[in-house]
Amino acid sequence: MTDIVTATDIKEIQAEILECLSPEGMQRYKVPAQKPQPPTIAAQSTPVSERYLFTCQDIRIAVAGCQRRVGVTTTAANLAHWIQAHGGTACYLESNLNKHLSYIIKLYADQPEDDHYTIGGVDYYFTSDFDKAYNFIIIDCGVLDEPPQACFAEADLRLLCGSAMPYELVHMQNALSRCKNGTVQALGMYVPLDVRELMKQAITDDLLFVDSSHELFDGNANSNLNKRLVSNYITRIMDSNEAVQRV
Protein backbone atom coordinates (compact mmCIF):
# COMPACT_ATOMS: atom_id res chain seq x y z
CA MET A 1 0.00 0.00 0.00
CA THR A 2 1.50 3.33 -1.07
CA ASP A 3 -1.38 5.84 -0.95
CA ILE A 4 -1.62 6.40 2.82
CA VAL A 5 -3.05 9.41 4.65
CA THR A 6 -1.10 9.98 7.89
CA ALA A 7 -1.73 13.67 8.63
CA THR A 8 -3.71 14.75 11.71
CA ASP A 9 -4.53 18.35 10.75
CA ILE A 10 -7.76 18.62 8.75
CA LYS A 11 -6.22 20.73 5.95
CA GLU A 12 -3.22 18.41 5.65
CA ILE A 13 -5.58 15.41 5.61
CA GLN A 14 -7.54 16.98 2.74
CA ALA A 15 -4.32 17.73 0.84
CA GLU A 16 -3.08 14.15 1.23
CA ILE A 17 -6.45 12.72 0.13
CA LEU A 18 -6.31 14.86 -3.03
CA GLU A 19 -2.75 13.65 -3.68
CA CYS A 20 -3.85 10.02 -3.24
CA LEU A 21 -6.72 10.51 -5.70
CA SER A 22 -4.55 12.25 -8.32
CA PRO A 23 -3.57 10.36 -11.52
CA GLU A 24 -0.03 9.80 -10.20
CA GLY A 25 -1.09 9.01 -6.64
CA MET A 26 0.96 9.74 -3.54
CA GLN A 27 4.67 9.53 -4.40
CA ARG A 28 6.32 9.61 -0.97
CA TYR A 29 6.07 5.84 -0.37
CA LYS A 30 6.78 4.74 -3.95
CA VAL A 31 10.23 3.57 -5.05
CA PRO A 32 11.19 5.20 -8.38
CA ALA A 33 11.15 2.72 -11.22
CA GLN A 34 14.62 1.72 -12.37
CA LYS A 35 15.47 1.94 -16.04
CA PRO A 36 15.60 -1.63 -17.41
CA GLN A 37 18.97 -2.89 -18.59
CA PRO A 38 19.20 -3.67 -22.31
CA PRO A 39 19.14 -7.40 -23.15
CA THR A 40 22.47 -9.14 -23.66
CA ILE A 41 23.43 -9.58 -27.30
CA ALA A 42 25.41 -12.78 -27.78
CA ALA A 43 27.00 -11.60 -31.02
CA GLN A 44 28.97 -8.96 -29.14
CA SER A 45 30.70 -11.37 -26.79
CA THR A 46 30.78 -14.84 -28.39
CA PRO A 47 34.29 -15.78 -29.65
CA VAL A 48 34.65 -17.46 -33.04
CA SER A 49 37.22 -20.02 -34.11
CA GLU A 50 38.15 -18.57 -37.51
CA ARG A 51 37.30 -15.70 -39.85
CA TYR A 52 37.02 -15.65 -43.62
CA LEU A 53 37.71 -13.18 -46.40
CA PHE A 54 34.65 -12.45 -48.53
CA THR A 55 35.18 -10.45 -51.73
CA CYS A 56 31.61 -10.71 -52.99
CA GLN A 57 29.22 -7.77 -52.85
CA ASP A 58 25.46 -7.56 -52.31
CA ILE A 59 24.81 -11.30 -52.57
CA ARG A 60 21.14 -11.68 -51.75
CA ILE A 61 20.17 -14.63 -49.56
CA ALA A 62 16.40 -15.01 -49.25
CA VAL A 63 14.88 -16.97 -46.36
CA ALA A 64 11.24 -18.05 -46.52
CA GLY A 65 9.01 -20.52 -44.69
CA CYS A 66 6.61 -23.06 -46.08
CA GLN A 67 4.18 -21.86 -43.38
CA ARG A 68 4.11 -19.44 -40.45
CA ARG A 69 6.19 -19.76 -37.30
CA VAL A 70 8.86 -22.15 -38.55
CA GLY A 71 11.83 -19.99 -37.56
CA VAL A 72 12.45 -17.83 -40.63
CA THR A 73 13.31 -14.65 -38.72
CA THR A 74 15.66 -16.44 -36.31
CA THR A 75 17.38 -18.27 -39.17
CA ALA A 76 17.84 -15.06 -41.17
CA ALA A 77 19.14 -13.05 -38.20
CA ASN A 78 21.49 -15.82 -37.06
CA LEU A 79 22.95 -16.11 -40.57
CA ALA A 80 23.55 -12.35 -40.76
CA HIS A 81 25.29 -12.34 -37.39
CA TRP A 82 27.33 -15.44 -38.26
CA ILE A 83 28.65 -13.71 -41.39
CA GLN A 84 29.41 -10.53 -39.46
CA ALA A 85 31.21 -12.45 -36.71
CA HIS A 86 33.27 -14.50 -39.16
CA GLY A 87 34.84 -11.72 -41.21
CA GLY A 88 32.15 -10.64 -43.64
CA THR A 89 29.57 -7.88 -43.69
CA ALA A 90 25.85 -8.56 -43.73
CA CYS A 91 22.60 -6.73 -43.26
CA TYR A 92 19.06 -7.94 -42.53
CA LEU A 93 16.11 -6.78 -44.63
CA GLU A 94 12.52 -7.38 -43.56
CA SER A 95 10.52 -8.06 -46.72
CA ASN A 96 7.22 -9.34 -45.36
CA LEU A 97 4.13 -8.08 -43.58
CA ASN A 98 4.73 -9.75 -40.21
CA LYS A 99 6.33 -6.60 -38.72
CA HIS A 100 8.57 -8.61 -36.40
CA LEU A 101 11.41 -6.17 -36.95
CA SER A 102 9.55 -3.27 -35.33
CA TYR A 103 9.37 -5.25 -32.07
CA ILE A 104 13.02 -6.30 -32.32
CA ILE A 105 14.09 -2.70 -32.87
CA LYS A 106 12.02 -1.46 -29.93
CA LEU A 107 13.66 -3.94 -27.55
CA TYR A 108 17.27 -4.03 -28.74
CA ALA A 109 18.19 -1.04 -30.90
CA ASP A 110 19.24 2.52 -30.15
CA GLN A 111 18.63 5.48 -32.44
CA PRO A 112 18.67 4.81 -36.20
CA GLU A 113 21.76 5.50 -38.26
CA ASP A 114 20.82 6.92 -41.66
CA ASP A 115 18.25 4.41 -43.00
CA HIS A 116 19.01 1.49 -40.68
CA TYR A 117 19.26 0.33 -37.09
CA THR A 118 22.35 -1.53 -35.85
CA ILE A 119 22.20 -4.46 -33.44
CA GLY A 120 25.29 -6.45 -32.53
CA GLY A 121 27.20 -5.07 -35.52
CA VAL A 122 24.51 -6.02 -38.06
CA ASP A 123 22.45 -3.36 -39.84
CA TYR A 124 18.67 -3.89 -39.92
CA TYR A 125 16.50 -2.36 -42.64
CA PHE A 126 12.76 -1.98 -43.17
CA THR A 127 13.26 -1.13 -46.87
CA SER A 128 15.87 -1.88 -49.54
CA ASP A 129 17.20 1.70 -49.50
CA PHE A 130 20.63 0.60 -48.31
CA ASP A 131 23.05 3.36 -47.31
CA LYS A 132 26.20 1.24 -47.72
CA ALA A 133 27.46 -1.89 -49.48
CA TYR A 134 27.60 -5.35 -47.88
CA ASN A 135 28.96 -8.75 -48.77
CA PHE A 136 25.52 -10.24 -48.11
CA ILE A 137 21.95 -9.01 -47.85
CA ILE A 138 19.85 -11.44 -45.82
CA ILE A 139 16.18 -11.08 -46.77
CA ASP A 140 13.41 -12.26 -44.42
CA CYS A 141 10.61 -13.11 -46.88
CA GLY A 142 8.16 -14.55 -44.35
CA VAL A 143 5.86 -17.23 -45.73
CA LEU A 144 6.49 -18.28 -49.34
CA ASP A 145 3.83 -16.92 -51.67
CA GLU A 146 2.09 -18.59 -54.62
CA PRO A 147 3.84 -17.90 -56.93
CA PRO A 148 7.01 -17.10 -54.94
CA GLN A 149 7.45 -13.38 -54.23
CA ALA A 150 10.05 -11.50 -56.26
CA CYS A 151 12.41 -11.00 -53.30
CA PHE A 152 12.67 -14.79 -53.03
CA ALA A 153 12.62 -15.74 -56.71
CA GLU A 154 15.30 -13.21 -57.68
CA ALA A 155 17.74 -13.95 -54.85
CA ASP A 156 21.19 -15.45 -55.42
CA LEU A 157 20.58 -18.10 -52.75
CA ARG A 158 17.12 -19.25 -51.68
CA LEU A 159 16.51 -21.00 -48.35
CA LEU A 160 13.16 -22.64 -47.59
CA CYS A 161 12.40 -23.52 -43.96
CA GLY A 162 10.01 -26.27 -42.91
CA SER A 163 9.14 -28.31 -39.85
CA ALA A 164 9.17 -32.06 -39.34
CA MET A 165 5.82 -32.89 -37.78
CA PRO A 166 3.93 -35.43 -39.92
CA TYR A 167 1.10 -33.01 -40.67
CA GLU A 168 3.60 -30.30 -41.68
CA LEU A 169 5.53 -32.23 -44.31
CA VAL A 170 2.86 -31.59 -46.93
CA HIS A 171 3.45 -27.84 -46.56
CA MET A 172 7.14 -28.30 -47.33
CA GLN A 173 6.38 -30.51 -50.32
CA ASN A 174 3.89 -28.01 -51.70
CA ALA A 175 6.27 -25.11 -51.19
CA LEU A 176 9.09 -26.90 -52.98
CA SER A 177 6.79 -27.65 -55.91
CA ARG A 178 6.17 -23.90 -56.25
CA CYS A 179 9.94 -23.37 -56.59
CA LYS A 180 10.58 -25.86 -59.40
CA ASN A 181 11.80 -23.08 -61.71
CA GLY A 182 14.70 -22.16 -59.42
CA THR A 183 17.27 -23.82 -57.18
CA VAL A 184 16.19 -23.89 -53.55
CA GLN A 185 17.97 -25.18 -50.46
CA ALA A 186 15.48 -26.83 -48.12
CA LEU A 187 16.12 -26.51 -44.39
CA GLY A 188 14.59 -28.81 -41.79
CA MET A 189 13.97 -26.78 -38.65
CA TYR A 190 14.77 -28.29 -35.25
CA VAL A 191 14.29 -31.88 -36.46
CA PRO A 192 15.03 -34.63 -33.88
CA LEU A 193 17.98 -36.82 -34.82
CA ASP A 194 15.94 -40.01 -34.96
CA VAL A 195 13.61 -38.73 -37.71
CA ARG A 196 16.05 -36.79 -39.89
CA GLU A 197 16.64 -39.65 -42.31
CA LEU A 198 12.90 -40.21 -42.66
CA MET A 199 12.39 -36.51 -43.38
CA LYS A 200 15.06 -36.59 -46.09
CA GLN A 201 13.27 -39.52 -47.70
CA ALA A 202 9.97 -37.66 -47.59
CA ILE A 203 11.27 -34.27 -48.81
CA THR A 204 14.63 -34.33 -50.61
CA ASP A 205 18.02 -36.00 -50.22
CA ASP A 206 19.88 -32.67 -50.00
CA LEU A 207 17.80 -31.43 -47.05
CA LEU A 208 19.95 -29.63 -44.44
CA PHE A 209 19.06 -29.37 -40.79
CA VAL A 210 18.93 -26.32 -38.53
CA ASP A 211 19.52 -26.84 -34.81
CA SER A 212 17.34 -24.99 -32.31
CA SER A 213 18.44 -21.42 -31.56
CA HIS A 214 16.93 -19.18 -28.89
CA GLU A 215 19.15 -16.17 -29.55
CA LEU A 216 18.52 -13.89 -32.54
CA PHE A 217 22.01 -12.41 -32.54
CA ASP A 218 24.22 -15.45 -31.91
CA GLY A 219 27.24 -15.36 -34.22
CA ASN A 220 28.00 -19.02 -33.54
CA ALA A 221 24.53 -20.59 -33.88
CA ASN A 222 24.47 -23.33 -36.54
CA SER A 223 28.03 -22.44 -37.46
CA ASN A 224 28.77 -25.50 -39.62
CA LEU A 225 25.52 -25.07 -41.53
CA ASN A 226 26.04 -21.34 -42.14
CA LYS A 227 29.59 -21.94 -43.36
CA ARG A 228 28.28 -24.52 -45.79
CA LEU A 229 25.58 -22.16 -47.09
CA VAL A 230 28.07 -19.41 -47.99
CA SER A 231 31.07 -21.62 -48.79
CA ASN A 232 31.01 -20.67 -52.48
CA TYR A 233 31.64 -17.05 -51.51
CA ILE A 234 34.55 -17.63 -49.11
CA THR A 235 37.78 -16.46 -50.75
CA ARG A 236 40.06 -17.83 -48.04
CA ILE A 237 40.55 -18.16 -44.30
CA MET A 238 42.14 -15.07 -42.75
CA ASP A 239 45.40 -15.44 -40.88
CA SER A 240 45.43 -14.41 -37.22
CA ASN A 241 46.88 -10.92 -37.79
CA GLU A 242 44.42 -10.10 -40.54
CA ALA A 243 41.52 -11.38 -38.48
CA VAL A 244 42.49 -9.15 -35.55
CA GLN A 245 42.61 -6.11 -37.82
CA ARG A 246 39.12 -6.85 -39.13
CA VAL A 247 37.52 -7.07 -35.66
C-alpha positions in Angstrom: 0.0 0.0 0.0 1.5 3.3 -1.1 -1.4 5.8 -1.0 -1.6 6.4 2.8 -3.0 9.4 4.7 -1.1 10.0 7.9 -1.7 13.7 8.6 -3.7 14.7 11.7 -4.5 18.3 10.7 -7.8 18.6 8.7 -6.2 20.7 6.0 -3.2 18.4 5.6 -5.6 15.4 5.6 -7.5 17.0 2.7 -4.3 17.7 0.8 -3.1 14.1 1.2 -6.4 12.7 0.1 -6.3 14.9 -3.0 -2.8 13.7 -3.7 -3.8 10.0 -3.2 -6.7 10.5 -5.7 -4.5 12.2 -8.3 -3.6 10.4 -11.5 0.0 9.8 -10.2 -1.1 9.0 -6.6 1.0 9.7 -3.5 4.7 9.5 -4.4 6.3 9.6 -1.0 6.1 5.8 -0.4 6.8 4.7 -3.9 10.2 3.6 -5.1 11.2 5.2 -8.4 11.2 2.7 -11.2 14.6 1.7 -12.4 15.5 1.9 -16.0 15.6 -1.6 -17.4 19.0 -2.9 -18.6 19.2 -3.7 -22.3 19.1 -7.4 -23.1 22.5 -9.1 -23.7 23.4 -9.6 -27.3 25.4 -12.8 -27.8 27.0 -11.6 -31.0 29.0 -9.0 -29.1 30.7 -11.4 -26.8 30.8 -14.8 -28.4 34.3 -15.8 -29.7 34.7 -17.5 -33.0 37.2 -20.0 -34.1 38.1 -18.6 -37.5 37.3 -15.7 -39.9 37.0 -15.7 -43.6 37.7 -13.2 -46.4 34.6 -12.4 -48.5 35.2 -10.4 -51.7 31.6 -10.7 -53.0 29.2 -7.8 -52.8 25.5 -7.6 -52.3 24.8 -11.3 -52.6 21.1 -11.7 -51.8 20.2 -14.6 -49.6 16.4 -15.0 -49.2 14.9 -17.0 -46.4 11.2 -18.1 -46.5 9.0 -20.5 -44.7 6.6 -23.1 -46.1 4.2 -21.9 -43.4 4.1 -19.4 -40.5 6.2 -19.8 -37.3 8.9 -22.2 -38.6 11.8 -20.0 -37.6 12.5 -17.8 -40.6 13.3 -14.6 -38.7 15.7 -16.4 -36.3 17.4 -18.3 -39.2 17.8 -15.1 -41.2 19.1 -13.1 -38.2 21.5 -15.8 -37.1 22.9 -16.1 -40.6 23.5 -12.4 -40.8 25.3 -12.3 -37.4 27.3 -15.4 -38.3 28.6 -13.7 -41.4 29.4 -10.5 -39.5 31.2 -12.4 -36.7 33.3 -14.5 -39.2 34.8 -11.7 -41.2 32.1 -10.6 -43.6 29.6 -7.9 -43.7 25.9 -8.6 -43.7 22.6 -6.7 -43.3 19.1 -7.9 -42.5 16.1 -6.8 -44.6 12.5 -7.4 -43.6 10.5 -8.1 -46.7 7.2 -9.3 -45.4 4.1 -8.1 -43.6 4.7 -9.8 -40.2 6.3 -6.6 -38.7 8.6 -8.6 -36.4 11.4 -6.2 -37.0 9.6 -3.3 -35.3 9.4 -5.3 -32.1 13.0 -6.3 -32.3 14.1 -2.7 -32.9 12.0 -1.5 -29.9 13.7 -3.9 -27.5 17.3 -4.0 -28.7 18.2 -1.0 -30.9 19.2 2.5 -30.1 18.6 5.5 -32.4 18.7 4.8 -36.2 21.8 5.5 -38.3 20.8 6.9 -41.7 18.3 4.4 -43.0 19.0 1.5 -40.7 19.3 0.3 -37.1 22.4 -1.5 -35.9 22.2 -4.5 -33.4 25.3 -6.4 -32.5 27.2 -5.1 -35.5 24.5 -6.0 -38.1 22.4 -3.4 -39.8 18.7 -3.9 -39.9 16.5 -2.4 -42.6 12.8 -2.0 -43.2 13.3 -1.1 -46.9 15.9 -1.9 -49.5 17.2 1.7 -49.5 20.6 0.6 -48.3 23.0 3.4 -47.3 26.2 1.2 -47.7 27.5 -1.9 -49.5 27.6 -5.3 -47.9 29.0 -8.8 -48.8 25.5 -10.2 -48.1 22.0 -9.0 -47.9 19.8 -11.4 -45.8 16.2 -11.1 -46.8 13.4 -12.3 -44.4 10.6 -13.1 -46.9 8.2 -14.5 -44.3 5.9 -17.2 -45.7 6.5 -18.3 -49.3 3.8 -16.9 -51.7 2.1 -18.6 -54.6 3.8 -17.9 -56.9 7.0 -17.1 -54.9 7.4 -13.4 -54.2 10.1 -11.5 -56.3 12.4 -11.0 -53.3 12.7 -14.8 -53.0 12.6 -15.7 -56.7 15.3 -13.2 -57.7 17.7 -14.0 -54.9 21.2 -15.4 -55.4 20.6 -18.1 -52.8 17.1 -19.3 -51.7 16.5 -21.0 -48.3 13.2 -22.6 -47.6 12.4 -23.5 -44.0 10.0 -26.3 -42.9 9.1 -28.3 -39.8 9.2 -32.1 -39.3 5.8 -32.9 -37.8 3.9 -35.4 -39.9 1.1 -33.0 -40.7 3.6 -30.3 -41.7 5.5 -32.2 -44.3 2.9 -31.6 -46.9 3.4 -27.8 -46.6 7.1 -28.3 -47.3 6.4 -30.5 -50.3 3.9 -28.0 -51.7 6.3 -25.1 -51.2 9.1 -26.9 -53.0 6.8 -27.6 -55.9 6.2 -23.9 -56.3 9.9 -23.4 -56.6 10.6 -25.9 -59.4 11.8 -23.1 -61.7 14.7 -22.2 -59.4 17.3 -23.8 -57.2 16.2 -23.9 -53.5 18.0 -25.2 -50.5 15.5 -26.8 -48.1 16.1 -26.5 -44.4 14.6 -28.8 -41.8 14.0 -26.8 -38.7 14.8 -28.3 -35.3 14.3 -31.9 -36.5 15.0 -34.6 -33.9 18.0 -36.8 -34.8 15.9 -40.0 -35.0 13.6 -38.7 -37.7 16.0 -36.8 -39.9 16.6 -39.6 -42.3 12.9 -40.2 -42.7 12.4 -36.5 -43.4 15.1 -36.6 -46.1 13.3 -39.5 -47.7 10.0 -37.7 -47.6 11.3 -34.3 -48.8 14.6 -34.3 -50.6 18.0 -36.0 -50.2 19.9 -32.7 -50.0 17.8 -31.4 -47.1 19.9 -29.6 -44.4 19.1 -29.4 -40.8 18.9 -26.3 -38.5 19.5 -26.8 -34.8 17.3 -25.0 -32.3 18.4 -21.4 -31.6 16.9 -19.2 -28.9 19.2 -16.2 -29.5 18.5 -13.9 -32.5 22.0 -12.4 -32.5 24.2 -15.5 -31.9 27.2 -15.4 -34.2 28.0 -19.0 -33.5 24.5 -20.6 -33.9 24.5 -23.3 -36.5 28.0 -22.4 -37.5 28.8 -25.5 -39.6 25.5 -25.1 -41.5 26.0 -21.3 -42.1 29.6 -21.9 -43.4 28.3 -24.5 -45.8 25.6 -22.2 -47.1 28.1 -19.4 -48.0 31.1 -21.6 -48.8 31.0 -20.7 -52.5 31.6 -17.1 -51.5 34.5 -17.6 -49.1 37.8 -16.5 -50.8 40.1 -17.8 -48.0 40.5 -18.2 -44.3 42.1 -15.1 -42.8 45.4 -15.4 -40.9 45.4 -14.4 -37.2 46.9 -10.9 -37.8 44.4 -10.1 -40.5 41.5 -11.4 -38.5 42.5 -9.1 -35.6 42.6 -6.1 -37.8 39.1 -6.8 -39.1 37.5 -7.1 -35.7 
